[in-house]
Amino acid sequence: MSVTRTGALPDTSAPDDAYDVTVVGAGVVGCAIARELARHSLRVALMEANGDIGEGSSKANTAILHTGFDAVPGSLEARLVREGGQLLAAYAEETGIPVEPVGALLVAWDEQQLATLPRLADKAVRNGHHGTRPLSAAELYAREPHLGPGALGALEVPGESIVCPWTTPLAYATQAVRSGVDLHLNCPVEKVRPGEGDAPHRLVTRRGVLRTRFLVNACGLYADAFDALLGREDFTVAPRRGQLLVFDKFARPLVRHILLPVPGPLGKGVLVAPTVYGNVLLGPTAEDLTDKTATSSTAEGLAGLRAQGGRILPALLDEEVTAAYAGLRAATGAEDYRIAAHPELRYVTVGGIRSTGLTASLALGRHTVGLLADAGLELGPERPLAPVRMPNLGEAFPRPYRDAGLIARDPAYGTLVCHCERVTLGEIRDALASTVPPASLDGLRRRTRARAGRCQGFSCGATVRALFEEGVR
Ligand SMILES: Cc1cc2nc3c(=O)[nH]c(=O)nc-3n(C[C@H](O)[C@H](O)[C@H](O)COP(=O)(O)OP(=O)(O)OC[C@H]3O[C@@H](n4cnc5c(N)ncnc54)[C@H](O)[C@@H]3O)c2cc1C
């Protein structure tokens, strides 16, 4: 069990030292797969090009724990979203990942959309979701009094929830590492060469070569490029950008549910949703691009969001925007995931995990381990995973600064560092000393919320940087 960021990779040249399984890509999907593998007495490596986990698509999404009511019935995605949503809801309770089951309202703004709602209700039933209910315009406005004028009705979708997208992969990675997985960061796999004997893969990285018996591709936007390293050209990934705006906490009383549009050909459309941090999100856009690094916000994209947000919730536009961000979905042209086992190569590709990977992650982990077993990996008996309890970043749950008993025992939890988000010295200290510590100020923000508030670090930035650079004890 270790986390490495620098230096040579472990020597795997001796026959018995090869990893049993190597998962490439430590987004929410790769971390979930590594965690699932950790249930077995296997030697497992999780390799990530970046210096931290969750730095790809997984750090910039809309943070909805979907029920899967609107998935393509019968698809693998529909099944894994449904199962994954249930698994993650239970796991969140066990580990302290904040989740709020606020429910969604699918709002119809014209007669055509209104006519579509019964079809969406039928689709929900085909996806095993029997709880949807039509709402009249009057019922809708009673539920959401700040909604803009002109809505004709809605479909209520109970069970749709908001979740912390940062704590989720961190919990998986933490549990995987504590249960014996080796996490190698700053370690892009550049080539895959044939190995010898029982370890058919030699992964070439700038930190050395690593031998492995089975290989999993969880490379997100780069799953096609990784496939090509093994001679596979089954699909190409086209990045679909989603830009979002984050509104300040004063906007939170304006919205009670996740307000969804009726979905169109480019996906789920622009929504307004509360976050577990007490903000309000507006977005995402859906822009088909070619550049897999194009995560900038654009003036045009943000103006378009504001125009749509102004119709959905006019008062939102009077509130302050605290941040804008953009993430890239791994679109492949298919209305489903691109998961394929290649037993002859002892290789599984987990690709095309487009706009539901956070929700489906735990089910994707189980599914992938099943595919590895079918491909010949001997799993052996299951053993319990090391327990984890994650620090709470959610507003709806107890935070350290409000816990008098905790502060009495350790005054560091009573010393505020980030006043906007009420982040204490104790929390920053804990994050820096955690199993998978942050490698950057952004990583620290995703672990504590420090610098994520309305001043975006203007006030606390220098102190947080000093704590990060010096380390706190
Ligand atoms: C705007 C937007 C909104 C979304 N909203 C939601 C939502 O509300 N709910 C939901 O469930 N899902 C949502 N999603 C989808 C979800 O975020 C993704 O499905 C999920 O994050 C994909 O995770 P991943 O692990 O497959 O990819 P990533 O997070 O991109 O991880 C892949 C990792 O592989 C690494 N990698 C790539 N190549 C190599 C290599 N050669 N060697 C080593 N490492 C490599 C990358 O550095 C990266 O860290 C949304 C996505 C976007 C963009």
The ligand as an SDF file (V2000), in Angstrom:
LIG
                    3D

 53 58  0  0  0  0  0  0  0  0999 V2000
  -19.9660   19.1060  -17.6810 C   0  0  0  0  0  0  0  0  0  0  0  0
  -20.1390   17.7190  -17.1440 C   0  0  0  0  0  0  0  0  0  0  0  0
  -21.2090   17.4240  -16.3150 C   0  0  0  0  0  0  0  0  0  0  0  0
  -21.3810   16.1420  -15.8130 C   0  0  0  0  0  0  0  0  0  0  0  0
  -22.3610   15.9090  -14.8970 N   0  0  0  0  0  0  0  0  0  0  0  0
  -22.4620   14.6830  -14.3180 C   0  0  0  0  0  0  0  0  0  0  0  0
  -23.4210   14.4640  -13.3090 C   0  0  0  0  0  0  0  0  0  0  0  0
  -24.1480   15.3740  -12.8910 O   0  0  0  0  0  0  0  0  0  0  0  0
  -23.5110   13.2110  -12.7820 N   0  0  0  0  0  0  0  0  0  0  0  0
  -22.7300   12.1790  -13.2090 C   0  0  0  0  0  0  0  0  0  0  0  0
  -22.8940   11.0720  -12.7210 O   0  0  0  0  0  0  0  0  0  0  0  0
  -21.7650   12.3800  -14.1320 N   0  0  0  0  0  0  0  0  0  0  0  0
  -21.6140   13.6080  -14.6890 C   0  0  0  0  0  0  0  0  0  0  0  0
  -20.6620   13.8390  -15.6360 N   0  0  0  0  0  0  0  0  0  0  0  0
  -19.8390   12.7240  -16.0860 C   0  0  0  0  0  0  0  0  0  0  0  0
  -18.7030   12.3910  -15.1800 C   0  0  0  0  0  0  0  0  0  0  0  0
  -18.0480   13.5390  -14.6940 O   0  0  0  0  0  0  0  0  0  0  0  0
  -17.7450   11.5070  -15.9810 C   0  0  0  0  0  0  0  0  0  0  0  0
  -18.4680   10.4370  -16.5580 O   0  0  0  0  0  0  0  0  0  0  0  0
  -16.6470   10.9370  -15.1140 C   0  0  0  0  0  0  0  0  0  0  0  0
  -15.9880   11.9500  -14.4120 O   0  0  0  0  0  0  0  0  0  0  0  0
  -15.6610   10.1720  -15.9800 C   0  0  0  0  0  0  0  0  0  0  0  0
  -14.6620    9.6770  -15.1430 O   0  0  0  0  0  0  0  0  0  0  0  0
  -13.4210    8.9050  -15.7360 P   0  0  0  0  0  0  0  0  0  0  0  0
  -12.6990    8.3660  -14.5800 O   0  0  0  0  0  0  0  0  0  0  0  0
  -13.8770    7.9780  -16.8020 O   0  0  0  0  0  0  0  0  0  0  0  0
  -12.5910   10.0370  -16.5130 O   0  0  0  0  0  0  0  0  0  0  0  0
  -11.5680   11.1230  -15.9430 P   0  0  0  0  0  0  0  0  0  0  0  0
  -12.0510   11.7570  -14.7180 O   0  0  0  0  0  0  0  0  0  0  0  0
  -11.2580   12.0330  -17.0830 O   0  0  0  0  0  0  0  0  0  0  0  0
  -10.2970   10.2730  -15.5550 O   0  0  0  0  0  0  0  0  0  0  0  0
   -9.4520    9.6950  -16.5330 C   0  0  0  0  0  0  0  0  0  0  0  0
   -8.0430    9.8090  -16.0000 C   0  0  0  0  0  0  0  0  0  0  0  0
   -7.1720    9.0560  -16.8410 O   0  0  0  0  0  0  0  0  0  0  0  0
   -5.9250    9.7100  -16.8440 C   0  0  0  0  0  0  0  0  0  0  0  0
   -5.1620    9.2370  -17.9980 N   0  0  0  0  0  0  0  0  0  0  0  0
   -5.4890    9.3470  -19.2980 C   0  0  0  0  0  0  0  0  0  0  0  0
   -4.5450    8.7670  -20.0700 N   0  0  0  0  0  0  0  0  0  0  0  0
   -3.5910    8.2780  -19.2260 C   0  0  0  0  0  0  0  0  0  0  0  0
   -2.3650    7.5750  -19.4160 C   0  0  0  0  0  0  0  0  0  0  0  0
   -1.9170    7.2340  -20.6390 N   0  0  0  0  0  0  0  0  0  0  0  0
   -1.6320    7.2380  -18.3140 N   0  0  0  0  0  0  0  0  0  0  0  0
   -2.0520    7.5630  -17.0650 C   0  0  0  0  0  0  0  0  0  0  0  0
   -3.2170    8.2300  -16.8420 N   0  0  0  0  0  0  0  0  0  0  0  0
   -3.9810    8.5770  -17.9040 C   0  0  0  0  0  0  0  0  0  0  0  0
   -6.3130   11.1760  -16.9330 C   0  0  0  0  0  0  0  0  0  0  0  0
   -5.2470   12.0150  -16.5180 O   0  0  0  0  0  0  0  0  0  0  0  0
   -7.5120   11.2470  -16.0130 C   0  0  0  0  0  0  0  0  0  0  0  0
   -7.1900   11.6310  -14.7000 O   0  0  0  0  0  0  0  0  0  0  0  0
  -20.4770   15.1140  -16.1730 C   0  0  0  0  0  0  0  0  0  0  0  0
  -19.3900   15.4140  -17.0030 C   0  0  0  0  0  0  0  0  0  0  0  0
  -19.1970   16.7000  -17.4590 C   0  0  0  0  0  0  0  0  0  0  0  0
  -17.9950   17.0140  -18.2730 C   0  0  0  0  0  0  0  0  0  0  0  0
  1  2  1  0
  2  3  1  0
  2 52  2  0
  3  4  2  0
  4  5  1  0
  4 50  1  0
  5  6  2  0
  6  7  1  0
  6 13  1  0
  7  8  2  0
  7  9  1  0
  9 10  1  0
 10 11  2  0
 10 12  1  0
 12 13  2  0
 13 14  1  0
 14 15  1  0
 14 50  1  0
 15 16  1  0
 16 17  1  0
 16 18  1  0
 18 19  1  0
 18 20  1  0
 20 21  1  0
 20 22  1  0
 22 23  1  0
 23 24  1  0
 24 25  2  0
 24 26  1  0
 24 27  1  0
 27 28  1  0
 28 29  2  0
 28 30  1  0
 28 31  1  0
 31 32  1  0
 32 33  1  0
 33 34  1  0
 33 48  1  0
 34 35  1  0
 35 36  1  0
 35 46  1  0
 36 37  1  0
 36 45  1  0
 37 38  2  0
 38 39  1  0
 39 40  1  0
 39 45  2  0
 40 41  1  0
 40 42  2  0
 42 43  1  0
 43 44  2  0
 44 45  1  0
 46 47  1  0
 46 48  1  0
 48 49  1  0
 50 51  2  0
 51 52  1  0
 52 53  1  0
M  END
$$$$
